[in-house]
Amino acid sequence: MAKRVLLAAPRGYCAGVDRAVVTVEKSLELYGAPLYVRKQIVHNKHVVASLEARGVIFVGENDEVPEGSTVVFSAHGVSPAVHESAAARNLKTIDATCPLVTKVHHEVKRFANEDFDILLIGHEGHEEVEGTAGEAPNNVILVDGLAQVDKIKVRDENKVIWLSQTTLSVDETVIMVDALRQRFPALQNPPSDDICYATQNRQVAIKQIAPQADLVIVVGSTNSSNSVRLVEVSKEYGAKAAYLVDYASECKEEWLEGVETVGVSSGASVPELLVKDLLTWLAERGFGEVETVAAMEEHLMFAIPQELRKDLKAAGKA
């Protein structure tokens, strides 16, 4: 059998990431460098390095931003406390939070107002989880792994709802919810699915590829939750081996020993040029035949933040 590559579609940038990166680029053009961004705008090493080279300064917290400066909030969202600290330092804020993350923030506020205990399925320490939980810290209980299910204490077992981080594995979340429901039979579901369409679509595509692949290579960064999940899903669905790389140069020749079919995908914060570099690397080693495996098409687009649109219009650049 000829050596071949099965290329996942969709892959790479989702609408929320595209919006966030464009927001920073347009902010740079309008306000000039240096431009401050709280946390990594998206979880991708290449994107961050490229923007730093253009004059973006990534900071951990608002107190690292000079008073009166402009700061962009990352796609992962921030808590009300972060907005308050920005106001206290007289910072001009551009909020690049993904609208799908904002939706979960609204759900937290709504159910906290109704005095529910909210079981938030997610990864401790992830920026999105910190921002979401910060909307109602007294109501949100983070659930990070099955081992925590038995330890959860709620005030009223009849007023419990689960929500989730948007970038989780669909399959793992189903298992978590089943375990939570066994513990709390009256557990309510969110009004609509919290796991983002892009995360789901990329997992669907890799599930189709993994059983046919001797090797899966996912382009993405180690701090990108959805990229890490793609590697895990690849292994769960039959890939003999699966690796996560930021760049093609990180691939090892020995991975290709005895391999006939390589599956390729990329996380939702990965620019397509990095995938092209990987395909070139594979082609140079005999894997020049590329077949696209399309799970579905994506057409969703998000407008850039309103505060930036307003400034661009005033400057005649809209």
SULKA-V717143 format. One line per field, one symbol per residue. phi: phi as a letter, one per 20 degrees, with the letter a starting at -180 (. if undefined). psi: psi as a letter, one per 40 degrees, with the letter a starting at -180 (. if undefined). A space follows every 10 residues. Layout:
phi=???
psi=???
This chain:
phi=.ffbdddfcf bmgefffgff ffgffffgfe enefdecfmf gbebgfffff fffeoedece bffeeggnee cdeffenceg ffffffffel eeddeegggf fggfgfffff fffemeedee eadgnfgfff fffffbgede dfddoffegf efcdfbfecc cdcbgfdefg fffffffgff fffcgegeef gbgeffgfff ffffffffeg fedfbddder efeegffgff fffgffdoff bbcdcecgfe fdgffefmed cdecbbffdd ffffffffff gfffdndeed dedeeaddcf cdffggffgf ffffemdf
psi=hihihhhihi iahidddddd dddddddddd eiiihhhhih dighdddddd dddeehhhid ideehhheih hhiieeiiid ddddddddef ihhhhfhhdd dddddddddd dddefihhhh hahhehdddd dddedgdedh hhhgiddede ehhidheegh iiiiiefihd dddddddddd dddgdehiii dihdhidddd dddddddddd dehdhhhhhi idehdddddd ddddddeehd ihihididee ihdedehehd hhhhiiiefh iddddddddd dddefegehh hhhhdiiheh iiiiiddddd ddddefe.
